[in-house]
Every structure is written in structure tokens, then in C-alpha cells.
Amino acid sequence: MVECQQAVISHYHQEDLGARVLAALGEVRGSLEDLTAEDLAPLDGLHVRGRRATAELAALAEVQFGERVLDIGAGLGGAARHLGAAYACRVVGLDLTPSYVALAADLTARVGLAEMARFLVGSATALPLGGGVFDLVWLEHVQMNIADKVRLVQEIARVLRPGGRLALYEVCSAGAAQPRFPVPWADTAATSFLLSTEGLRGLLVDNGLGVTRWRDVTEGACRWFRNRRGAGAAPPSPLGPHLLMGAGAGAKIANLGRSLEEGRVCLVQVVAERG
């Protein structure tokens, strides 16, 4: 398990990521002064459809003002900042990759949201947090890298208060064929652990999380990828998820789009409640 987690960290780690992100921000804005959460929105697209999908999931989960939220796999903190800014939620962002956690904290402080969100290094299968603490647990494109999904869901259920919700936006398998590698979350099948939609629903229910909302958003994602391709060969903005994916970013994004179009994978948004 430790070896697998280290492989995941290695996949996401990029040398000098903080310096490169700040340089890109400076190039786009001309200055690093008076940054807002909206300025960072292009970085929040490591999941398909970026900030728009995050806002949709928040609406589906009926996020309430001031809720206590755990964002598992928080990345650079985009969802945590959105929930803090839009709903005044108090968010703990947890990620396995130390460089992501450090940069998430720095960016969040730069946009004046440090009091709304704090970030920790930790494993989703051994959450360093007390039980019954959170109103909402949040995941976007995270469980694909986690082999022990039973332990993941058990930990989510443990930290939720009774009546608390899980909101997730995840990639699932849609047939026997693997996705076309590399994809944003894995270069090979060695660190890709996809569940079917049936398997995901059963996993939640079997561990005390009753599904209250289920939305298949695959077709919308396919349209989004088609629109990206239709935009032509315009040079990408200096600021974007390619900074997090390294030199092979274009191929990873294209392969995910093809895998969705070919029915190898699908995308779902789900809300489940702890009984």
C-alpha cells in the first residue's frame, strides 16, 4: 500500500511547481498583487469541466452556509476556495502530495481565504481527523488512484456526522476495456483503480451511505472535450492544469476525452447521506 501511495505521489509531483504557477500567474495578470479566487480558476480544471463542474456538484449537494467540509484529494485547493468564498464553509483540504498541499495553502492565503480553508498532507484511507466532525465530505476525481476503496468509504463514513453528506464527481469504468493511457490520474494501469457505477453505488450503500442523488454527466463531458478540440490550435494559456500534468499533459487530456467517447469510462456526480 505504501509503495502504491508513493507511486501516486510521484505521478503528481512536479519540480518547482509553486514557482512555475506563480510565474504563470504573473504572466497572465501582470502582477501577483490583489489576487482573487477567480484568478486561480484556470488551475482548478484538473477534473473535467473545472470550476463549472465544482459549482454543479455544490448545487447538487445543497451545500449550506458555514458547513464544515473535508475535501479529500484537494489538489491545489480550488474546490476548497470555491466552497469558502461562495458558501463561507470551513474547509479542511487533504492531499497525499506534499507539494500540492504547500502550494494550496500559499495560493489560498494570497486570495485572502486562509481563514476559510486549511490544508493537510494525509492519506484518504487513514484520515488524520476525528470522527463525526464534518457536515460534508467532498471528492472530485480522486478515488481512481485509491486501491482500497472499502477503507476509503469507511473513513468517509467515520468522519461524517449522522445526516452528513458525501459529494463526489468521479470517473468510473464503463466496460471491460481500460482507458487509453496515459490519462491525467495515471500513466499506466498500475495506479488506476476504476470501479463500475454499480460497484460504486454498492460500495457506498454497504458502508452506510445512502445514495440520494445520482447524475451521469458523461455526455456533457464529451461535449466539453469536443468543444475543446473544435477550438483549434490556439496556444494554451500559460496558466492551466497542464502545469500540474507535466510535458505529457496534452496526450493525457486527449486520452481521457477519447476514453469517454469510446465508452471505456464514464463520469458521475453523486450525493450520499450517512444514516
Order of alpha helices (4+ residues) and beta strands (2+ residues): alpha-alpha-alpha-beta-alpha-beta-alpha-beta-beta-alpha-beta-alpha-beta-alpha-alpha-alpha-beta
